[in-house]
Amino acid sequence: MNPENYTSMAQVRAGVDTIDRQIVALLGQRFAHMRAAARIKPDRADVRDEARKAQVIANVCVEAERLGVPADIVADLWDRLVEASIAYEMNEFDRLKA
């Protein structure tokens, strides 16, 4: 897959669909880590860690800049991803500790 060599929208769409499947698979792995965190953390209050959230977002912004990807868009996406991850982890914490 090299978008620079594409000559049709069908190729673009197939490439995007492939990447989307890969992203969903990676999200599955990320949420598996959230399940592990929920299992390991002793207290529900430990689930939300604003310092770690800021670090994660800063890390992905550095990587975005390195790759020439708009860091502001990445920061917004990761803010949403981390918030969704926190909500998921809280649900898992409650489920596991019930």
VEXPA-331094 format. One record per residue: residue in three letters; x, y, z of N, C-alpha, C, O, CB in turn; chain. Coordinates in nm, 3 decimals. Glycine has a CB too. Layout:
BEGIN
   code       npx       npy       npz      capx      capy      capz       cpx       cpy       cpz       opx       opy       opz      cbpx      cbpy      cbpz   unit
    ALA         X         Y         Z         X         Y         Z         X         Y         Z         X         Y         Z         X         Y         Z      A
...
//
This chain:
BEGIN
   code       npx       npy       npz      capx      capy      capz       cpx       cpy       cpz       opx       opy       opz      cbpx      cbpy      cbpz   unit
    MET     0.084    -0.118     0.000     0.000     0.000     0.000     0.089     0.125     0.000     0.156     0.155     0.098    -0.096     0.000     0.122      A
    ASN     0.086     0.193    -0.110     0.156     0.320    -0.118     0.063     0.421    -0.184     0.047     0.420    -0.306     0.289     0.306    -0.197      A
    PRO     0.001     0.508    -0.105    -0.095     0.603    -0.159    -0.039     0.688    -0.273    -0.114     0.735    -0.359    -0.144     0.692    -0.050      A
    GLU     0.093     0.709    -0.273     0.154     0.789    -0.381     0.139     0.721    -0.516     0.147     0.787    -0.620     0.302     0.813    -0.351      A
    ASN     0.118     0.590    -0.515     0.105     0.515    -0.641    -0.040     0.489    -0.680    -0.065     0.433    -0.787     0.178     0.384    -0.629      A
    TYR    -0.136     0.528    -0.597    -0.277     0.503    -0.628    -0.320     0.584    -0.750    -0.275     0.696    -0.773    -0.366     0.539    -0.506      A
    THR    -0.407     0.522    -0.827    -0.461     0.590    -0.946    -0.613     0.592    -0.946    -0.674     0.645    -1.039    -0.410     0.523    -1.073      A
    SER    -0.675     0.535    -0.841    -0.821     0.532    -0.837    -0.869     0.546    -0.694    -0.798     0.518    -0.598    -0.875     0.401    -0.899      A
    MET    -0.994     0.591    -0.683    -1.056     0.600    -0.552    -1.079     0.462    -0.492    -1.081     0.448    -0.370    -1.189     0.676    -0.561      A
    ALA    -1.096     0.361    -0.575    -1.112     0.224    -0.523    -0.987     0.183    -0.445    -0.997     0.119    -0.340    -1.138     0.124    -0.639      A
    GLN    -0.870     0.221    -0.494    -0.746     0.190    -0.423    -0.738     0.268    -0.292    -0.699     0.213    -0.189    -0.624     0.221    -0.511      A
    VAL    -0.775     0.394    -0.297    -0.775     0.477    -0.176    -0.867     0.415    -0.071    -0.828     0.399     0.045    -0.818     0.622    -0.207      A
    ARG    -0.987     0.381    -0.112    -1.086     0.325    -0.018    -1.040     0.190     0.037    -1.057     0.163     0.156    -1.221     0.310    -0.086      A
    ALA    -0.983     0.107    -0.048    -0.933    -0.023    -0.001    -0.820    -0.002     0.100    -0.811    -0.074     0.199    -0.884    -0.110    -0.120      A
    GLY    -0.733     0.095     0.073    -0.625     0.124     0.166    -0.677     0.174     0.300    -0.629     0.132     0.405    -0.532     0.226     0.106      A
    VAL    -0.774     0.264     0.295    -0.833     0.316     0.419    -0.902     0.203     0.496    -0.888     0.195     0.618    -0.934     0.428     0.388      A
    ASP    -0.975     0.117     0.426    -1.043     0.006     0.494    -0.943    -0.087     0.561    -0.967    -0.136     0.671    -1.128    -0.073     0.393      A
    THR    -0.830    -0.112     0.496    -0.726    -0.197     0.554    -0.670    -0.133     0.680    -0.654    -0.200     0.783    -0.613    -0.222     0.453      A
    ILE    -0.640    -0.005     0.673    -0.587     0.066     0.789    -0.689     0.068     0.902    -0.652     0.051     1.019    -0.547     0.210     0.751      A
    ASP    -0.816     0.090     0.870    -0.919     0.090     0.973    -0.925    -0.044     1.046    -0.940    -0.047     1.169    -1.056     0.123     0.912      A
    ARG    -0.914    -0.153     0.974    -0.914    -0.286     1.039    -0.793    -0.299     1.132    -0.804    -0.354     1.241    -0.912    -0.399     0.932      A
    GLN    -0.678    -0.249     1.089    -0.558    -0.255     1.172    -0.574    -0.169     1.297    -0.532    -0.209     1.405    -0.436    -0.210     1.091      A
    ILE    -0.634    -0.051     1.282    -0.656     0.037     1.396    -0.748    -0.030     1.498    -0.723    -0.024     1.618    -0.714     0.172     1.351      A
    VAL    -0.856    -0.092     1.450    -0.949    -0.160     1.542    -0.878    -0.273     1.614    -0.901    -0.293     1.734    -1.072    -0.214     1.465      A
    ALA    -0.793    -0.347     1.545    -0.718    -0.455     1.610    -0.625    -0.398     1.718    -0.614    -0.455     1.826    -0.636    -0.535     1.506      A
    LEU    -0.561    -0.286     1.689    -0.474    -0.222     1.789    -0.555    -0.168     1.907    -0.510    -0.175     2.021    -0.394    -0.109     1.724      A
    LEU    -0.673    -0.115     1.878    -0.759    -0.070     1.989    -0.798    -0.188     2.077    -0.806    -0.173     2.199    -0.886     0.000     1.934      A
    GLY    -0.823    -0.302     2.017    -0.852    -0.422     2.096    -0.738    -0.454     2.191    -0.762    -0.489     2.307    -0.878    -0.541     2.004      A
    GLN    -0.614    -0.441     2.143    -0.499    -0.464     2.229    -0.489    -0.358     2.338    -0.456    -0.388     2.453    -0.370    -0.467     2.146      A
    ARG    -0.519    -0.233     2.302    -0.512    -0.125     2.401    -0.614    -0.148     2.511    -0.584    -0.130     2.629    -0.536     0.013     2.333      A
    PHE    -0.736    -0.188     2.473    -0.839    -0.212     2.574    -0.809    -0.335     2.658    -0.852    -0.343     2.773    -0.975    -0.226     2.508      A
    ALA    -0.737    -0.431     2.603    -0.691    -0.545     2.684    -0.597    -0.495     2.794    -0.599    -0.547     2.906    -0.620    -0.651     2.595      A
    HIS    -0.516    -0.396     2.763    -0.429    -0.336     2.865    -0.512    -0.262     2.971    -0.475    -0.259     3.088    -0.328    -0.240     2.800      A
    MET    -0.622    -0.203     2.930    -0.710    -0.135     3.026    -0.773    -0.239     3.120    -0.789    -0.213     3.240    -0.821    -0.054     2.952      A
    ARG    -0.809    -0.355     3.066    -0.862    -0.462     3.152    -0.757    -0.507     3.253    -0.788    -0.531     3.369    -0.908    -0.582     3.066      A
    ALA    -0.632    -0.517     3.207    -0.525    -0.555     3.299    -0.506    -0.449     3.407    -0.488    -0.482     3.525    -0.392    -0.576     3.223      A
    ALA    -0.512    -0.323     3.368    -0.498    -0.215     3.466    -0.611    -0.222     3.569    -0.587    -0.204     3.688    -0.499    -0.077     3.396      A
    ALA    -0.733    -0.247     3.523    -0.847    -0.257     3.615    -0.828    -0.372     3.713    -0.867    -0.362     3.829    -0.978    -0.277     3.537      A
    ARG    -0.768    -0.479     3.667    -0.745    -0.595     3.752    -0.634    -0.567     3.853    -0.640    -0.614     3.967    -0.709    -0.718     3.667      A
    ILE    -0.533    -0.490     3.813    -0.414    -0.468     3.895    -0.432    -0.355     3.995    -0.384    -0.365     4.108    -0.297    -0.439     3.807      A
    LYS    -0.498    -0.248     3.957    -0.511    -0.131     4.045    -0.595    -0.167     4.168    -0.701    -0.228     4.156    -0.575    -0.013     3.970      A
    PRO    -0.547    -0.128     4.286    -0.617    -0.166     4.408    -0.741    -0.081     4.437    -0.836    -0.129     4.500    -0.523    -0.157     4.524      A
    ASP    -0.741     0.044     4.393    -0.852     0.134     4.426    -0.909     0.197     4.300    -0.836     0.229     4.206    -0.805     0.243     4.524      A
    ARG    -1.041     0.214     4.299    -1.109     0.275     4.184    -1.056     0.415     4.157    -1.049     0.458     4.041    -1.261     0.280     4.207      A
    ALA    -1.018     0.488     4.261    -0.965     0.624     4.246    -0.834     0.625     4.166    -0.796     0.728     4.110    -0.942     0.687     4.383      A
    ASP    -0.768     0.511     4.161    -0.642     0.501     4.086    -0.664     0.496     3.934    -0.570     0.514     3.857    -0.564     0.378     4.130      A
    VAL    -0.788     0.472     3.893    -0.816     0.458     3.749    -0.788     0.589     3.677    -0.724     0.589     3.572    -0.962     0.414     3.726      A
    ARG    -0.835     0.700     3.731    -0.811     0.830     3.666    -0.678     0.885     3.717    -0.660     0.908     3.836    -0.928     0.931     3.695      A
    ASP    -0.587     0.907     3.622    -0.455     0.960     3.654    -0.425     1.071     3.553    -0.378     1.045     3.442    -0.343     0.846     3.651      A
    GLU    -0.454     1.194     3.593    -0.442     1.308     3.501    -0.298     1.329     3.454    -0.276     1.368     3.340    -0.494     1.435     3.567      A
    ALA    -0.202     1.303     3.541    -0.062     1.319     3.500    -0.027     1.218     3.390     0.041     1.253     3.293     0.033     1.300     3.622      A
    ARG    -0.073     1.094     3.406    -0.047     0.992     3.303    -0.119     1.028     3.174    -0.064     1.010     3.065    -0.091     0.852     3.353      A
    LYS    -0.243     1.077     3.185    -0.317     1.118     3.065    -0.238     1.224     2.988    -0.222     1.213     2.867    -0.458     1.172     3.103      A
    ALA    -0.189     1.324     3.058    -0.111     1.431     2.993     0.015     1.375     2.928     0.053     1.417     2.819    -0.075     1.539     3.095      A
    GLN     0.080     1.281     2.996     0.201     1.219     2.942     0.171     1.141     2.814     0.246     1.151     2.717     0.265     1.127     3.046      A
    VAL     0.063     1.065     2.814     0.025     0.986     2.696    -0.001     1.078     2.577     0.047     1.053     2.467    -0.101     0.900     2.725      A
    ILE    -0.075     1.185     2.602    -0.107     1.278     2.493     0.019     1.348     2.444     0.036     1.366     2.323    -0.212     1.381     2.539      A
    ALA     0.106     1.388     2.534     0.231     1.451     2.494     0.316     1.355     2.410     0.376     1.395     2.310     0.311     1.498     2.618      A
    ASN     0.321     1.229     2.452     0.399     1.129     2.378     0.349     1.112     2.235     0.429     1.108     2.141     0.394     0.995     2.450      A
    VAL     0.217     1.103     2.218     0.166     1.083     2.082     0.181     1.209     1.998     0.195     1.201     1.876     0.019     1.042     2.087      A
    CYS     0.179     1.325     2.061     0.202     1.450     1.986     0.345     1.457     1.934     0.368     1.500     1.821     0.171     1.572     2.074      A
    VAL     0.441     1.416     2.016     0.580     1.410     1.971     0.593     1.315     1.852     0.659     1.347     1.753     0.674     1.365     2.087      A
    GLU     0.530     1.200     1.862     0.536     1.103     1.752     0.466     1.156     1.628     0.514     1.136     1.517     0.472     0.970     1.795      A
    ALA     0.354     1.224     1.646     0.283     1.282     1.532     0.372     1.384     1.461     0.383     1.384     1.339     0.152     1.349     1.578      A
    GLU     0.434     1.471     1.538     0.523     1.571     1.479     0.639     1.506     1.405     0.678     1.551     1.297     0.576     1.665     1.586      A
    ARG     0.694     1.399     1.463     0.804     1.327     1.398     0.762     1.272     1.263     0.841     1.268     1.169     0.854     1.214     1.488      A
    LEU     0.636     1.227     1.256     0.585     1.165     1.133     0.519     1.265     1.038     0.475     1.227     0.929     0.486     1.057     1.169      A
    GLY     0.510     1.392     1.078     0.447     1.491     0.993     0.295     1.484     0.991     0.230     1.522     0.894     0.498     1.477     0.854      A
    VAL     0.240     1.433     1.101     0.095     1.422     1.116     0.049     1.540     1.202     0.120     1.578     1.295     0.053     1.283     1.182      A
    PRO    -0.067     1.600     1.173    -0.111     1.716     1.252    -0.127     1.682     1.400    -0.217     1.607     1.439    -0.245     1.769     1.197      A
    ALA    -0.037     1.737     1.482    -0.035     1.705     1.625    -0.161     1.751     1.696    -0.204     1.687     1.792     0.087     1.768     1.691      A
    ASP    -0.222     1.860     1.651    -0.343     1.908     1.718    -0.459     1.810     1.699    -0.539     1.790     1.790    -0.383     2.046     1.665      A
    ILE    -0.466     1.751     1.582    -0.570     1.651     1.556    -0.544     1.525     1.639    -0.636     1.468     1.697    -0.577     1.615     1.405      A
    VAL    -0.418     1.483     1.643    -0.381     1.365     1.722    -0.411     1.390     1.869    -0.462     1.301     1.937    -0.232     1.331     1.702      A
    ALA    -0.380     1.509     1.920    -0.407     1.540     2.061    -0.555     1.529     2.090    -0.594     1.474     2.193    -0.356     1.681     2.096      A
    ASP    -0.638     1.581     2.001    -0.783     1.574     2.021    -0.831     1.429     2.018    -0.910     1.388     2.104    -0.856     1.656     1.912      A
    LEU    -0.784     1.351     1.921    -0.824     1.210     1.914    -0.781     1.134     2.038    -0.857     1.054     2.092    -0.763     1.144     1.789      A
    TRP    -0.658     1.159     2.084    -0.609     1.085     2.202    -0.678     1.129     2.329    -0.697     1.048     2.420    -0.460     1.102     2.217      A
    ASP    -0.715     1.255     2.339    -0.792     1.298     2.455    -0.921     1.217     2.462    -0.960     1.170     2.569    -0.823     1.450     2.449      A
    ARG    -0.987     1.202     2.350    -1.111     1.124     2.345    -1.084     0.976     2.373    -1.160     0.910     2.444    -1.180     1.140     2.208      A
    LEU    -0.976     0.923     2.315    -0.941     0.783     2.336    -0.909     0.756     2.483    -0.955     0.657     2.540    -0.822     0.744     2.248      A
    VAL    -0.832     0.843     2.544    -0.796     0.822     2.685    -0.920     0.832     2.774    -0.936     0.753     2.867    -0.690     0.925     2.730      A
    GLU    -1.007     0.928     2.746    -1.130     0.938     2.826    -1.217     0.813     2.809    -1.273     0.763     2.907    -1.211     1.064     2.784      A
    ALA    -1.227     0.763     2.687    -1.302     0.639     2.664    -1.235     0.521     2.735    -1.302     0.433     2.788    -1.315     0.610     2.513      A
    SER    -1.104     0.520     2.735    -1.029     0.414     2.803    -1.050     0.418     2.953    -1.064     0.315     3.018    -0.880     0.425     2.771      A
    ILE    -1.053     0.539     3.009    -1.079     0.555     3.152    -1.219     0.504     3.187    -1.236     0.431     3.285    -1.063     0.703     3.195      A
    ALA    -1.317     0.542     3.107    -1.455     0.496     3.131    -1.462     0.344     3.122    -1.526     0.279     3.205    -1.553     0.560     3.029      A
    TYR    -1.396     0.286     3.022    -1.393     0.141     3.006    -1.326     0.075     3.127    -1.377    -0.023     3.181    -1.320     0.102     2.877      A
    GLU    -1.213     0.130     3.167    -1.141     0.073     3.280    -1.223     0.082     3.409    -1.220    -0.011     3.490    -1.007     0.145     3.298      A
    MET    -1.294     0.191     3.429    -1.379     0.202     3.548    -1.488     0.096     3.546    -1.515     0.034     3.649    -1.442     0.342     3.556      A
    ASN    -1.550     0.076     3.432    -1.651    -0.030     3.420    -1.591    -0.167     3.449    -1.652    -0.248     3.519    -1.714    -0.029     3.280      A
    GLU    -1.473    -0.192     3.395    -1.407    -0.319     3.421    -1.368    -0.333     3.568    -1.380    -0.441     3.626    -1.284    -0.334     3.332      A
    PHE    -1.321    -0.225     3.627    -1.286    -0.228     3.769    -1.407    -0.267     3.852    -1.400    -0.354     3.938    -1.231    -0.090     3.816      A
    ASP    -1.521    -0.200     3.823    -1.644    -0.229     3.897    -1.687    -0.374     3.875    -1.730    -0.441     3.969    -1.756    -0.133     3.853      A
    ARG    -1.677    -0.421     3.752    -1.716    -0.558     3.721    -1.627    -0.659     3.794    -1.676    -0.757     3.850    -1.711    -0.582     3.569      A
    LEU    -1.500    -0.635     3.791    -1.404    -0.729     3.852    -1.407    -0.728     4.004    -1.385    -0.831     4.068    -1.263    -0.698     3.805      A
    LYS    -1.434    -0.612     4.062    -1.428    -0.597     4.208    -1.564    -0.614     4.274    -1.577    -0.603     4.396    -1.371    -0.462     4.245      A
    ALA    -1.666    -0.642     4.194    -1.803    -0.656     4.249    -1.815    -0.779     4.336    -1.922    -0.806     4.391    -1.907    -0.663     4.137      A
//
